[in-house]
Amino acid sequence: MRKKVALACAECGSRNYSTMNNKETDRLELKKFCKTCNNHTTHRETK
């Protein structure tokens, strides 16, 4: 079963991206571009 999750910037906390994730996995963590920070930062899965 998959669920829709939001990815929030680790630096500023803004939620820039949304994706689908499997419920049984750990929290997703990706390097993405943050338009608020204007830089590539780590984005973590939020609830």
Rosetta constraint file for C-alpha pairs under 8 A:
AtomPair CA 1 CA 22 HARMONIC 6.13 0.50
AtomPair CA 1 CA 23 HARMONIC 6.40 0.50
AtomPair CA 2 CA 20 HARMONIC 6.22 0.50
AtomPair CA 2 CA 21 HARMONIC 5.38 0.50
AtomPair CA 2 CA 22 HARMONIC 4.52 0.50
AtomPair CA 2 CA 23 HARMONIC 5.91 0.50
AtomPair CA 3 CA 20 HARMONIC 5.49 0.50
AtomPair CA 3 CA 21 HARMONIC 5.48 0.50
AtomPair CA 3 CA 22 HARMONIC 6.36 0.50
AtomPair CA 3 CA 23 HARMONIC 6.49 0.50
AtomPair CA 4 CA 18 HARMONIC 6.95 0.50
AtomPair CA 4 CA 19 HARMONIC 5.73 0.50
AtomPair CA 4 CA 20 HARMONIC 4.50 0.50
AtomPair CA 4 CA 21 HARMONIC 6.34 0.50
AtomPair CA 5 CA 18 HARMONIC 5.64 0.50
AtomPair CA 5 CA 19 HARMONIC 5.54 0.50
AtomPair CA 5 CA 20 HARMONIC 5.97 0.50
AtomPair CA 5 CA 21 HARMONIC 6.66 0.50
AtomPair CA 5 CA 45 HARMONIC 6.43 0.50
AtomPair CA 5 CA 46 HARMONIC 6.50 0.50
AtomPair CA 5 CA 47 HARMONIC 6.40 0.50
AtomPair CA 6 CA 15 HARMONIC 6.43 0.50
AtomPair CA 6 CA 16 HARMONIC 7.61 0.50
AtomPair CA 6 CA 17 HARMONIC 5.84 0.50
AtomPair CA 6 CA 18 HARMONIC 4.27 0.50
AtomPair CA 6 CA 19 HARMONIC 6.43 0.50
AtomPair CA 6 CA 45 HARMONIC 5.79 0.50
AtomPair CA 6 CA 46 HARMONIC 5.51 0.50
AtomPair CA 6 CA 47 HARMONIC 6.91 0.50
AtomPair CA 7 CA 15 HARMONIC 5.67 0.50
AtomPair CA 7 CA 16 HARMONIC 6.35 0.50
AtomPair CA 7 CA 17 HARMONIC 5.11 0.50
AtomPair CA 7 CA 18 HARMONIC 5.76 0.50
AtomPair CA 7 CA 19 HARMONIC 7.61 0.50
AtomPair CA 7 CA 43 HARMONIC 5.52 0.50
AtomPair CA 7 CA 44 HARMONIC 5.19 0.50
AtomPair CA 7 CA 45 HARMONIC 4.60 0.50
AtomPair CA 7 CA 46 HARMONIC 5.97 0.50
AtomPair CA 8 CA 13 HARMONIC 5.42 0.50
AtomPair CA 8 CA 14 HARMONIC 5.38 0.50
AtomPair CA 8 CA 15 HARMONIC 4.13 0.50
AtomPair CA 8 CA 16 HARMONIC 6.17 0.50
AtomPair CA 8 CA 17 HARMONIC 7.19 0.50
AtomPair CA 8 CA 43 HARMONIC 5.11 0.50
AtomPair CA 8 CA 44 HARMONIC 5.39 0.50
AtomPair CA 8 CA 45 HARMONIC 6.39 0.50
AtomPair CA 8 CA 46 HARMONIC 6.49 0.50
AtomPair CA 9 CA 13 HARMONIC 4.71 0.50
AtomPair CA 9 CA 14 HARMONIC 5.51 0.50
AtomPair CA 9 CA 15 HARMONIC 6.40 0.50
AtomPair CA 9 CA 16 HARMONIC 7.29 0.50
AtomPair CA 9 CA 34 HARMONIC 6.84 0.50
AtomPair CA 9 CA 41 HARMONIC 6.69 0.50
AtomPair CA 9 CA 42 HARMONIC 6.09 0.50
AtomPair CA 9 CA 43 HARMONIC 4.41 0.50
AtomPair CA 9 CA 44 HARMONIC 6.53 0.50
AtomPair CA 10 CA 41 HARMONIC 7.04 0.50
AtomPair CA 10 CA 42 HARMONIC 5.67 0.50
AtomPair CA 10 CA 43 HARMONIC 5.63 0.50
AtomPair CA 10 CA 44 HARMONIC 6.62 0.50
AtomPair CA 11 CA 37 HARMONIC 7.75 0.50
AtomPair CA 11 CA 41 HARMONIC 7.18 0.50
AtomPair CA 11 CA 42 HARMONIC 7.74 0.50
AtomPair CA 12 CA 36 HARMONIC 7.62 0.50
AtomPair CA 12 CA 37 HARMONIC 7.14 0.50
AtomPair CA 14 CA 36 HARMONIC 7.56 0.50
AtomPair CA 16 CA 34 HARMONIC 6.92 0.50
AtomPair CA 16 CA 35 HARMONIC 7.92 0.50
AtomPair CA 21 CA 25 HARMONIC 7.86 0.50
AtomPair CA 21 CA 28 HARMONIC 7.93 0.50
AtomPair CA 27 CA 44 HARMONIC 7.11 0.50
AtomPair CA 27 CA 45 HARMONIC 5.66 0.50
AtomPair CA 28 CA 44 HARMONIC 5.86 0.50
AtomPair CA 28 CA 45 HARMONIC 5.19 0.50
AtomPair CA 29 CA 42 HARMONIC 6.70 0.50
AtomPair CA 29 CA 43 HARMONIC 5.67 0.50
AtomPair CA 29 CA 44 HARMONIC 4.52 0.50
AtomPair CA 29 CA 45 HARMONIC 6.42 0.50
AtomPair CA 30 CA 42 HARMONIC 5.63 0.50
AtomPair CA 30 CA 43 HARMONIC 5.29 0.50
AtomPair CA 30 CA 44 HARMONIC 6.62 0.50
AtomPair CA 31 CA 40 HARMONIC 6.36 0.50
AtomPair CA 31 CA 41 HARMONIC 5.40 0.50
AtomPair CA 31 CA 42 HARMONIC 4.41 0.50
AtomPair CA 31 CA 43 HARMONIC 5.89 0.50
AtomPair CA 32 CA 40 HARMONIC 5.36 0.50
AtomPair CA 32 CA 41 HARMONIC 5.76 0.50
AtomPair CA 32 CA 42 HARMONIC 6.32 0.50
AtomPair CA 32 CA 43 HARMONIC 6.33 0.50
AtomPair CA 33 CA 38 HARMONIC 7.12 0.50
AtomPair CA 33 CA 39 HARMONIC 5.71 0.50
AtomPair CA 33 CA 40 HARMONIC 4.22 0.50
AtomPair CA 33 CA 41 HARMONIC 6.21 0.50
AtomPair CA 34 CA 38 HARMONIC 5.58 0.50
AtomPair CA 34 CA 39 HARMONIC 5.71 0.50
AtomPair CA 34 CA 40 HARMONIC 6.03 0.50
AtomPair CA 34 CA 41 HARMONIC 6.53 0.50
AtomPair CA 35 CA 39 HARMONIC 7.15 0.50
